[in-house]
Amino acid sequence: MTGTSAPAHDVAIVGFGPVGQMLALLLGRQGHDVIAVERWPSPYDLPRAVHFDHEIGRIFQAAGVGEQVRAVTDPVPDHYEWRNHAGEALVRIDWSGLGPSGWPTASFFCQPQLEAVLAEAAENLPAVTVRRGCEAVGLVHDEDHVRLTTNGPDGPGTIRARYVIGADGANSFVRSAMATTVTDLGFFYDWLIVDTLPHEQRTWSPMNWQLCDPRRPTTIVSGGPGRRRWEFLRLPHESIEELNTLETAWRLLEPWGRTPENTTIERHTVYTFQARWVNRWREGRLILAGDAAHQMPPFAGQGMCSGMRDAVNLAWKLDLVLTGRADAGLLDTYTSERSEHIRHAIGMSMALGQVICVLDPDDAAARDARMIAAGADPQHALPPTPPPVLGDGVLQRTPDGNRAPGVGHLAPQYALTHQGRTALLDDLTGGGFTVLTDGDAPLAALDDTDRAFLTGIGAHIVALHENSAPPEGYLDAPDGYLPHLREHGHAAAIVRPDFYLFGAAGDGAGLHDLVRQLREHLRRPAAPAAGVPRPLPTAAEQ
């Protein structure tokens, strides 16, 4: 089949777990024709992921489901603590209060409840179609679209879409059609996960903690409202088969006071924690997201969080490409930006795991002494890790072509007042590109081309004022954006739709140049193909 037939859909998403749901929601809210296929006929009804951070809360907010998500989550009221076998604190990480994104620093949830919120919101969008019990079995990558062959309740079918996103997990069908390779760090640990429903209502303090006991490292955390999770490391003398039994689960829960009389076990299963990522997440019109692109140990609670970051990064770029406001080369930055960011998350998770999973008593004692001497301060007790920052991509450059300082970092979200309404920034603007300025003066340097471009990409100009604001201005909070901008000598900054800093400027002329750079980034040519997607046979060709 040639590339002459018009595709029926803008985007086809293979896999309708949390990442696929978020992609469908973000793209569908932009009005794009999205179809999602999920091979299982009904949602998986048992817990899996349990944690998200403040940044992911902001993504839920951007997807229009912030309040619904708040209703099914437990924000952490205290700290995340690690203790040794004697009960001494090895590290104490403050998870209380609000994080920089204006959401709780950490929240815990039950995945079926969260998925129900996301799925309902996506399926209620007129632009989104969801087919459950429909498995992708064939794929042909043409010049201007992808032809996806499926098997569903009504038999074989064909879907044509301009882009196909594989959000279909670690054994991704879409990834199998790509020529990309995988980097595997060889990090393997088996843990028994036991999700429970305690019969009594009580306050667990701390809500989440880690027992670093060489006799059996154990994790004890919330599983969402009304739930608790225990995770037990498999010891060298144990087999997965003997660990993964209901009898073993009850035996390991007994020292924690959990018995069939006061607790229901919802699920027990053994997971093998791994650390690996795909080296190229896009080939032509095929794109990967979530576990299809990367896997990591859960010690930092960043597995699902990373998939959500994939979704919001990819969604704004696809939106611009699909509407012709950016060239397809923009999509090359998805891999370069997210791959570096994910390697930070994987490295951090591994570093934490190597501290937790110590089984030698002497090594554990040395670890304990070092961490206690550091005062349980995470800045000194834990291994140093680089800050989470995007890799090269849609980011400001200095005149010599280097990355500008500070770009690619997550920007905060503060509450502002606009036309008598006080709310978080994204609720006031509706999301998208945001141009923050110190008053109105920097905006005078923008010419008609700049303003037309910003309007065309849906950017919001937020002129910040203190004490009082003109009718179209925004009143900043005392500890909001203006002190931060002024501290760094910035008169303006542009924040991307995924909340990362594109760049900043010291005056109006610098803002004019910043807008020019952004315009050029969106019109970047595609990189030379590093591999050719392999057509998979359709059902008729098998």
PENORDA-V520224 format. One record per run of one state. SS is the DSSP state (alpha for helix, beta for strand, coil for the rest). FROM is the first residue (numbers start at 1). TO is the last residue. If there is no record, write none. Layout:
ss->(SS;SS)
from->(FROM;FROM)
to->(TO;TO)
This chain:
ss->(coil;beta;coil;alpha;coil;beta;coil;beta;alpha;coil;alpha;coil;beta;coil;beta;coil;beta;coil;beta;coil;beta;coil;beta;coil;alpha;coil;beta;coil;beta;coil;beta;coil;beta;coil;alpha;coil;beta;coil;beta;coil;beta;coil;beta;coil;beta;coil;alpha;coil;alpha;coil;beta;coil;beta;coil;beta;coil;beta;coil;alpha;coil;beta;coil;alpha;coil;alpha;coil;alpha;coil;alpha;coil;beta;alpha;coil;beta;coil;beta;coil;beta;coil;beta;coil;beta;alpha;coil;beta;coil;alpha;coil;alpha;coil;beta;coil;beta;coil;alpha;coil;beta;coil;beta;coil;alpha;coil;beta;coil)
from->(1;9;15;18;30;34;39;51;54;63;66;71;73;76;79;85;89;95;98;99;104;105;106;110;111;124;128;133;135;142;146;153;155;167;173;177;182;185;189;199;208;213;218;223;228;234;240;244;246;255;263;274;276;279;282;284;286;289;290;293;294;296;298;301;303;323;328;357;361;374;377;378;382;397;398;403;404;410;411;415;419;421;425;430;434;439;441;446;448;457;460;466;474;476;481;488;492;496;500;506;508;523;536;537)
to->(8;14;17;29;33;38;50;53;62;65;70;72;75;78;84;88;94;97;98;103;104;105;109;110;123;127;132;134;141;145;152;154;166;172;176;181;184;188;198;207;212;217;222;227;233;239;243;245;254;262;273;275;278;281;283;285;288;289;292;293;295;297;300;302;322;327;356;360;373;376;377;381;396;397;402;403;409;410;414;418;420;424;429;433;438;440;445;447;456;459;465;473;475;480;487;491;495;499;505;507;522;535;536;542)
